[in-house]
Amino acid sequence: MDFHGPVISTTKHGSKYMISLTDVLSKFVITKAVRDCTAATVARFVTDEVILKYGTPKCILTDNGTLFTASIMTELFKKIGVIHLYSTPYHPMTNGQIERYNATMDAKIAAWSNEKRTNWDEQLSFVTFNYNTNIHTTTGKIPFEMMYGRVPILPFDQQEYTAILTQDSQHINRLKQYLLSLTDEAKSNILQ
């Protein structure tokens, strides 16, 4: 997890920074545009955007910034049972995955934003969705698929006008097997 910014320019909503968290295995990213980079903002992000939507992570890796080492963060992680790992000081490659994502986002947000770049926060969810629904070069997998166990249905995909709903008593078992195979293949690709 990391803060990025101040991003390009302050938006009309007052956003100056982007906070993001990425899953190490699937490369799925969660982002939010925020006004400041404080421990309270991190705590709200972890609670509202991560835990309440995806569940509690086992551990979170951050840099040694004072906002991540603040007592509010220590207490939050302790209460929810998250192991807080810190990157090696003066060695940004320890948290290189999120740093690489931030660099990718800058170019994409700049391309999608208005001329004065005052609406980048409105484009962030679209850019994040685009990132999560494309094949990641390291894993060879789509982060969205690894997170949800299915290929994303995009707005321009052909869809049928009638929906057929069937019950499948083996759905959970097949889904677990499918996710396990995706995980094994992604791990193999990461090691390569």
LONUMAR-737858 format. One line per 3 residues: their letters; for each residue z, y, x of N, C-alpha, C. Coordinates in pm, whole numbers, plus 32768, in hexadecimal, padded with zeros to 4 digits. Atoms other than C-alpha are relative to their C-alpha. Layout:
<recs>
a	Z,Y,X,Z,Y,X,Z,Y,X ~ ...
</recs>
This chain:
<recs>
mdf	8000,7F8B,8056,8000,8000,8000,8000,807A,8059 ~ 8008,7F88,7FAF,7FAF,8159,807E,7FD7,8077,7FAB ~ 8031,7F83,8038,7F74,82C3,8023,7F85,802A,804D
hgp	8075,7FCB,7FBE,7E2C,836A,8070,7FF0,8090,7FD0 ~ 8016,7F77,8029,7DF5,84DD,8074,8045,8063,805B ~ 803C,7FD3,807D,7DF4,85EB,802D,7F6B,7FE0,7FFB
vis	808A,802A,8014,7CAB,856C,7FA1,7FA9,8079,7FDF ~ 8067,7F9A,8012,7B7E,8657,7FB2,8039,8087,7FD2 ~ 7FC5,7F84,8033,7C13,8767,7ED2,805C,7FE1,7F8B
ttk	7FA6,8012,8071,7D1E,8794,7DCA,7FAD,8001,7F80 ~ 804B,800A,807D,7C9F,872E,7C73,8038,805F,7F97 ~ 7FD2,7FA8,806C,7CBD,87F2,7B30,8081,7FCB,7FC0
hgs	7F84,8039,8031,7DDB,8703,7AD8,8071,800A,8067 ~ 7F9B,7FED,7F98,7E92,875B,7C1A,800D,7F8C,8061 ~ 7FF9,8073,7FA5,7E4F,8612,7CCE,7FCE,8026,808B
kym	8024,7FE4,7F75,7E47,862E,7E49,7FF6,7F7F,8053 ~ 7FF5,807A,7FB1,7E8D,84CA,7EBB,7FD7,7F87,7FAC ~ 801C,8080,803F,7E2B,8367,7E6E,8062,7F9C,803C
isl	7FAC,806D,7FD0,7F22,8249,7E84,7FB8,7F7F,7FDA ~ 8046,807E,801C,7E94,80EC,7E9E,804D,7F8B,8039 ~ 7FC3,807D,7FD6,7F0C,7F8A,7EBE,7F94,7F96,7FF9
tdv	8065,8068,7FFF,7E2F,7E67,7F1F,8040,7F78,8018 ~ 7FD1,8089,7FED,7E68,7CF2,7F06,7FBE,7FC7,807C ~ 8031,802F,7F7F,7E45,7C51,805B,7F99,7F91,7FF2
lsk	805C,8070,800E,7D97,7B17,7FE0,7F82,8025,7FB2 ~ 8074,7FE8,8057,7CB5,7B85,7EC2,7FB7,8081,8022 ~ 8032,7F7A,7FE0,7C7D,7CE9,7F47,7FF7,8059,7F84
fvi	7FFB,7FB0,807B,7CB8,7D68,7DE1,8053,807C,801A ~ 7FBE,7F82,7FE5,7D1C,7ED6,7DEA,802D,8043,7F7F ~ 7FC9,7FB1,806D,7DF6,7FA3,7D00,8010,808D,8036
tka	7FFA,7F77,7FD0,7DD9,811E,7D1E,8033,805F,7F93 ~ 7FD8,7F97,805D,7E62,825A,7C80,7FFA,8085,8048 ~ 8000,7F78,7FCC,7E27,83CC,7CB8,8087,803D,7FDE
vrd	7F7B,7FC6,8014,7F72,8485,7CE3,8006,808D,803C ~ 7FF0,7F76,7FD2,7FEA,85E7,7D21,8044,800C,8087 ~ 7FB3,7FF5,7F84,80D5,85A0,7E42,8013,7F76,803E
cta	7FE2,8080,7FBF,8134,8495,7F3B,8095,7FFB,801E ~ 7F6F,800A,7FF5,82A6,8460,7EFD,802B,7F73,7FDD ~ 7FC9,8083,801F,8383,832F,7EDF,8007,7FE9,7F69
atv	7FFA,800C,8092,83AE,8375,7D6A,7F77,7FDC,7FC7 ~ 8088,801F,802D,8233,836D,7D3C,7FDE,7F6F,8020 ~ 8017,808C,7FDA,8221,8221,7DF7,8049,7FA4,7FA0
arf	7FB0,8054,805A,8337,8190,7D1F,7FBE,7FF8,7F76 ~ 8045,7FFF,8082,827F,81FA,7BDF,7F7F,7FAD,8007 ~ 807D,804A,7FF0,8137,816C,7C64,801A,7F6A,8003
vtd	7FE0,808E,7FF4,81D2,801E,7CC4,802C,7FC8,7F78 ~ 7FCF,802E,8082,8280,8004,7B73,7F91,8000,7F97 ~ 8060,7FF0,806E,8172,8089,7A86,7F79,7FBD,8018
evi	8088,802F,7FE6,802E,8025,7B31,7FF8,7F74,803B ~ 8003,8085,7FC1,8090,7EE7,7BE7,8052,7F9C,7FAE ~ 7FA9,8063,8040,81BB,7E32,7B50,7FE1,7FEE,7F6C
lky	8014,800B,8091,817D,7E83,79E0,7F74,7FD0,7FDA ~ 8088,802F,801E,800B,7E27,79F9,7FDE,7F7A,8041 ~ 8027,8078,7FB5,7FFB,7D0E,7AFB,8075,7FA5,8024
gtp	7F8C,804D,7FD6,815E,7C95,7B35,8034,8033,8085 ~ 7FBE,7FD2,7F87,8244,7CC1,7C5D,7FC8,7FBA,807B ~ 8031,803E,7F84,81AD,7C89,7DB7,8074,7FC3,804F
kci	7F98,803D,7FAB,826A,7BAB,7EAC,8029,805E,806F ~ 7FE1,7FA2,7F95,824F,7CAA,7FC1,7F99,8070,7FFF ~ 8059,7F8D,7FF5,81B6,7DFF,8004,8009,8033,808F
ltd	800B,7FCB,7F79,813F,7E7A,8158,7FDD,8094,7FF7 ~ 801B,7F71,7FFB,8150,7FF1,8198,800D,802F,8091 ~ 7FE6,7FC6,7F7D,814F,80D8,82C2,8092,802E,8004
ngt	7F75,7FD6,7FEF,8293,8171,8342,801A,808F,7FD2 ~ 7FEE,7F78,8032,8269,82BB,828B,8086,8010,7FBB ~ 7F7A,7FE8,8037,83AB,835D,8217,8007,7FE3,7F6B
lft	7FFB,801C,8090,834A,8335,80AB,800E,7F6B,7FE6 ~ 7FF3,8091,8012,8330,81BA,80D8,8086,7FCB,8034 ~ 7F7F,802C,7FCA,8475,81A4,819E,8075,8041,7FB7
asi	7F97,7FBB,804B,8537,827C,80A6,8059,7F9D,7FB6 ~ 7F9F,8059,8042,866C,81E9,8002,7FD4,7FD7,7F75 ~ 802F,8024,8085,85C7,81F3,7EAA,7FA2,7F86,8006
mte	805B,8072,7FF0,84BC,8101,7F28,804D,7F82,8025 ~ 7FAD,8072,7FD7,85BC,8020,7FD0,8047,7FC6,7F87 ~ 7FB8,802D,8078,8685,8010,7E8D,7FA2,7FC0,7F9B
lfk	8060,8037,805F,8553,7FD7,7DB2,7FD4,7F74,802B ~ 802F,8082,7FD0,84CD,7EBB,7E89,806F,7F98,7FFC ~ 7F8E,805B,8004,8629,7E22,7EA1,801A,7FD0,7F71
kig	7FE4,8022,808C,865C,7E2D,7D26,7F96,7FA4,7FC4 ~ 806B,8051,803C,850B,7D93,7CD3,7FDE,7F85,8054 ~ 8014,8077,7FAE,8514,7C93,7DEC,7F82,7FFE,8052
vih	8078,7FF5,7FAD,83EE,7D11,7EB9,8029,800C,8091 ~ 7FEA,7FF3,7F70,83F0,7CDC,8030,7FAA,8074,8031 ~ 8047,7F8B,7FCF,8392,7E27,80D3,7FE2,7FEC,8094
lys	802B,800E,7F76,82CA,7DFA,8213,7FC8,8086,8030 ~ 8031,7F83,7FC5,8276,7F1A,82FC,7F97,7FE1,806A ~ 8065,8011,7F97,8140,7F3D,83D3,803A,802B,8085
tpy	7FD4,7FDD,7F7A,8169,7F5D,8548,7FE7,8094,8018 ~ 8013,7F71,7FE7,81A2,80CB,85A9,7F8D,8019,8062 ~ 8072,7FD6,7FAC,8072,8176,8643,7F94,7F95,800C
hpm	8067,8068,8000,7F9A,8049,85EF,7FCA,7FF0,7F72 ~ 8030,8001,808B,7EDB,8093,84AC,7FB6,7F80,7FD8 ~ 8049,807B,8021,7E19,7F4B,84C5,805A,7F99,7FBB
tng	7FA5,805B,8044,7F53,7E96,8449,7FE8,8005,7F6A ~ 801C,7FEC,808E,7F02,7F26,82F4,7F6D,8026,7FEF ~ 808E,7FDC,7FFA,7D8C,7F34,833A,7FB3,7FEA,7F80
qie	8048,801D,807C,7D21,7E9F,81EF,8001,8078,7FA3 ~ 7FF7,7F8D,805A,7D9E,7FC9,8127,7FC0,807A,8040 ~ 8041,7F91,7FBB,7D25,80BD,8231,7F69,7FF8,7FF0
ryn	8091,8013,8012,7BC6,8029,8217,7FD7,8023,7F72 ~ 801C,7FE0,808C,7BD3,8044,809E,7FFD,8098,7FEC ~ 7FFC,7F6F,800D,7C34,81B4,80B6,7F80,8040,8034
atm	807C,7FC9,7FC8,7B05,81FB,8193,7F8A,7FE5,7FA3 ~ 806B,8023,805E,7A20,8147,809E,8007,805B,7F85 ~ 7FEE,7FAF,8078,7AB2,820B,7F7B,7FD3,8091,8016
dak	8026,7F75,7FE6,7A78,835F,801E,7F6B,8017,7FE5 ~ 8090,7FF0,8011,7900,832E,8029,7FD6,7FED,7F6E ~ 8025,801A,808B,78EA,829D,7ECB,802E,806F,7FA3
iaa	7FCD,7F96,8056,79C5,83A5,7E2B,7FB0,8080,8016 ~ 8050,7F89,7FE3,7902,84BA,7EDA,7F79,7FF9,7FB9 ~ 8082,8012,8040,77BE,842B,7E4E,8008,800F,7F68
wsn	7FF3,7FFF,8091,7841,8413,7CE9,803D,8082,7FC9 ~ 7FB9,7F88,802E,7903,855B,7CD8,7F9F,8073,7FE7 ~ 8050,7F88,8017,7884,86AB,7C60,7FEF,804E,8082
ekr	8022,7FB5,7F88,7804,87AF,7D54,807A,8036,804B ~ 7F88,7FC8,7FC1,795B,884A,7D94,806A,7F95,801B ~ 7FA5,8072,7FEB,7A03,86F2,7DA0,8087,8012,7FB9
tnw	7F84,7FE9,804A,7B04,875C,7C9B,8018,7F96,7F95 ~ 7FEC,806A,8063,7ADB,8623,7BC7,8007,7F75,8041 ~ 7FFC,8082,7FBC,7B07,8511,7CCC,8065,7FA3,7FBF
deq	7F9C,8056,803F,7C3C,8495,7C13,7FC9,7FBC,7F82 ~ 803F,803B,8076,7B67,8456,7ADC,7F9E,7F91,8028 ~ 805F,8064,7FD0,7A74,8387,7BAD,8045,7F8A,8043
lsf	7FB8,8065,7FB3,7B7F,82BC,7C61,8001,7F77,7FBD ~ 7FFA,8083,8044,7BA1,81AA,7B59,7F77,7FBC,8001 ~ 8086,803A,7FFC,7A25,8179,7B51,7FDF,7FCA,808B
vtf	801A,802A,7F76,7A0E,8167,7CCC,8053,7F85,8023 ~ 7FAA,8073,7FE7,7B34,8076,7CDB,7FC9,7F84,7FB9 ~ 803B,8070,804A,7A97,7F9B,7BCD,7F83,7FCC,8048
nyn	8077,8026,7FB5,7950,7F9C,7C91,8025,7FAE,807B ~ 7FD1,8048,7F89,7A09,7F2F,7DCA,8032,7F74,7FDC ~ 7FC4,8080,8028,7AC6,7E1B,7D14,7F9D,7F9E,7FC3
tni	8062,8058,8041,798B,7D90,7C6E,7F88,7FE0,8057 ~ 806A,8023,7FA2,78B3,7D6C,7DA3,8034,7F9A,8065 ~ 7FDA,8065,7F9E,78B2,7C54,7EA2,803A,8046,807C
htt	7FBF,7FC9,7F89,79A3,7CA4,7FBC,7FC9,7FB9,807B ~ 8040,803C,7F8A,790B,7C6D,8113,805B,7F9E,804A ~ 7FA5,8059,7FB7,7A43,7BC8,81A5,8014,7F7B,7FB9
tgk	7FE2,807C,804B,7A8C,7ACC,8090,7F82,7FBD,7FCC ~ 8078,8037,803E,792B,7AA0,800C,8013,7FEB,7F6B ~ 7FDC,8010,808D,79CA,7AB4,7EB3,800D,8089,7FBD
ipf	7FEC,7F86,804E,79E6,7BB7,7D9D,8095,800D,7FE5 ~ 7F70,7FF0,8016,7B4B,7C42,7D97,8029,7FEF,7F6E ~ 7FE3,800C,808F,7B44,7C5B,7C19,8006,7F6D,7FD7
emm	8006,808E,8022,7AE6,7AEC,7BFD,807A,7FB6,8038 ~ 7F8C,8041,7FC5,7BFC,7A84,7CE8,8081,8027,7FB8 ~ 7F89,7FD0,8047,7CF6,7B53,7C22,8009,7FC6,7F73
ygr	7FFF,8026,808D,7C90,7AED,7AC2,7FC7,7F75,7FE3 ~ 8035,8087,8013,7BE5,799C,7AF6,7F7C,7FFB,7FB4 ~ 8083,7FFC,8040,7A99,7A0B,7A64,7FAD,8070,803D
vpi	805A,7F98,7FD1,796A,7AD4,7AC4,8009,8076,7F9F ~ 7FF7,7F8E,805C,797D,7C36,7A39,7F82,800E,7FAA ~ 8071,7FE0,8058,78A2,7C8B,790F,7FEE,8096,8008
lpf	801B,7F73,7FEB,7804,7DD7,795E,7FB7,803C,7F88 ~ 803B,7FC1,8076,7789,7ED5,785D,7F6B,7FE2,7FEC ~ 808F,8015,800B,761B,7E8F,78A8,7FD9,7F6C,7FF9
dqq	801E,808F,800C,7637,7D12,7899,7FCE,7FE0,7F74 ~ 8032,802E,8083,757A,7C63,7783,8073,7FC0,7FB5 ~ 7F98,803C,8051,766A,7C12,766C,7FC3,7FD5,7F7B
eyt	8031,8032,8080,762D,7B47,7535,8044,804C,7F90 ~ 7FCC,7FB5,8071,7661,7BE5,73E2,8069,7FB3,7FB2 ~ 7F9B,804E,8044,7732,7AC7,735F,805C,7FC0,8067
ail	7F9E,803D,7FA6,786C,7A42,73FD,802C,7F7B,7FC6 ~ 7FD2,8083,8029,78CA,78D5,73EE,8082,7FE5,804B ~ 7F7D,801A,7FC5,7A38,788F,7429,8020,7F6C,7FF0
tqd	7FDE,808E,8003,7A95,772D,7485,8089,7FED,803E ~ 7F80,8021,7FC3,7BE0,768F,74D6,7FE7,7F98,806B ~ 800F,805C,7F91,7BF4,75E0,7622,808B,7FD8,8030
sqh	7F79,802D,7FDB,7D2C,7512,765A,8014,7FF6,8097 ~ 7FF7,800C,7F6F,7CDE,74F5,77CE,7FE6,8084,8049 ~ 8021,7F7E,7FC4,7C9B,7669,7808,805F,8026,8072
inr	7F9F,7FD9,7F9A,7DDB,76AA,78CA,7FF0,7FAD,807E ~ 8013,8057,7F8B,7DA6,757D,79AD,7F80,8021,804B ~ 807F,7FDD,7FC0,7C3B,75D9,79EF,800A,8088,8047
lkq	7FEF,7F7B,7FC4,7C9A,7744,7A32,8050,7FF7,8081 ~ 7FB0,8013,7F86,7DA6,76DB,7B2C,7FAE,7FC2,806F ~ 8056,8041,7F9C,7CB0,75F6,7BE0,7F99,8061,8037
yll	8066,7FA0,7FD8,7BA7,7706,7BE5,803C,806A,805D ~ 7FBF,7F9B,7FAC,7C98,780B,7C71,8029,7FC5,8086 ~ 7FDB,8043,7F83,7D13,7711,7D74,7F86,7FF2,805B
slt	8079,800E,7FAD,7BAD,76D1,7DE8,7FD4,8088,8036 ~ 8022,7F7A,7FD0,7B68,7849,7DFB,805C,802A,8073 ~ 7F9E,7FDC,7F99,7CA6,787D,7EC5,7FE4,7FB5,8081
dea	801C,804F,7F88,7C53,7762,7FB5,7F83,8033,8047 ~ 807B,7FCE,7FC3,7AF1,77E6,7FEC,8016,8089,803F ~ 7FE5,7F7B,7FCA,7B6D,794C,801E,8051,7FF6,8082
ksn	7FB0,8014,7F87,7C72,78D9,811B,7FA9,7FD2,8073 ~ 805B,8035,7F9A,7B67,7818,81D6,7FA5,8070,8035 ~ 8058,7F91,7FD7,7A7F,7948,81D9,804C,8067,8052
ilq	7FAF,7F9F,7FB4,7B99,7A2B,8253,8017,7FCC,808C ~ 7FEA,803A,7F7C,7BE6,793B,8371,7F82,8003,8056 ~ 807E,7FFA,7FB5,7A76,7931,83D2,7FE5,808D,802F
</recs>
